[in-house]
Amino acid sequence: MDKARWLNRRYETVAWGAFFIWLGVTRLFPGLPEGVGTLGIGAILLGLNLARYLSHLPTSGVTILLGALACVFGAFDAARTLWRWETDVPFFPLLLIVLGVVWLAQGILRQGK
């Protein structure tokens, strides 16, 4: 395995570890504001791509988009919870729908190599 693939796999492993730790922390402390979990996951995805970029590895447009959306939705949800804004928009289901659309579009538009 060449160095670039090894480094990318290492970054992905660290990101998965951070994801599971963060998921555990958000479940361990249920009093955290809504959206904090989503915000953290977005930060992990963006951090993964930042590490790739700084190491001159190809970044993933899908995880950058998902990380940015998770950060925006998570921050909005946390702010809404902290300041008790009333809204009926379910952000997490919307995030899941966007994720599905992005993956579906990527699968349809991807050309064979």
GIBEL-V757813 format. One record per backbone hydrogen bond with DSSP energy under -1.0 kcal/mol. CO is the residue of the C=O (numbers start at 1). NH is the residue of the N-H. E is the energy in kcal/mol with one decimal. If there is no record, write none. Layout:
co: {CO/CO}
nh: {NH/NH}
e: {E/E}
This chain:
co: {2/3/4/5/6/7/8/9/10/11/12/13/14/15/16/17/18/19/20/21/22/23/24/25/29/33/35/36/37/38/39/40/41/42/43/44/45/46/47/48/49/50/51/52/53/60/61/62/63/64/65/66/67/68/69/70/71/72/73/74/75/76/77/78/79/80/89/90/91/92/93/94/95/96/97/98/99/100/101/102/103/104/105/106}
nh: {6/7/8/9/10/11/12/13/14/15/16/17/18/19/20/21/22/23/24/25/26/27/28/29/32/36/39/40/41/42/43/44/45/46/47/48/49/50/51/52/53/54/55/57/56/64/65/66/67/68/69/70/71/72/73/74/75/76/77/78/79/80/81/82/83/85/91/94/95/96/97/98/99/100/101/102/103/104/105/106/107/108/109/110}
e: {-2.3/-2.8/-2.5/-2.4/-2.2/-2.5/-2.4/-2.3/-2.4/-2.5/-2.5/-2.4/-2.7/-2.5/-2.4/-2.3/-2.8/-2.6/-2.2/-2.5/-2.5/-1.5/-2.3/-1.9/-1.8/-1.7/-2.7/-2.3/-2.1/-2.3/-2.1/-2.1/-2.3/-2.5/-2.5/-2.3/-1.8/-2.1/-2.4/-2.1/-2.7/-2.8/-1.3/-3.2/-1.7/-2.0/-2.4/-2.8/-2.3/-2.6/-2.7/-2.7/-2.3/-2.5/-3.2/-2.8/-2.6/-2.5/-2.7/-2.7/-2.6/-2.7/-2.2/-2.9/-2.8/-2.0/-1.1/-1.4/-2.5/-2.2/-2.1/-2.5/-2.4/-2.3/-2.5/-2.7/-2.5/-2.6/-2.8/-2.5/-2.4/-2.1/-2.9/-1.6}
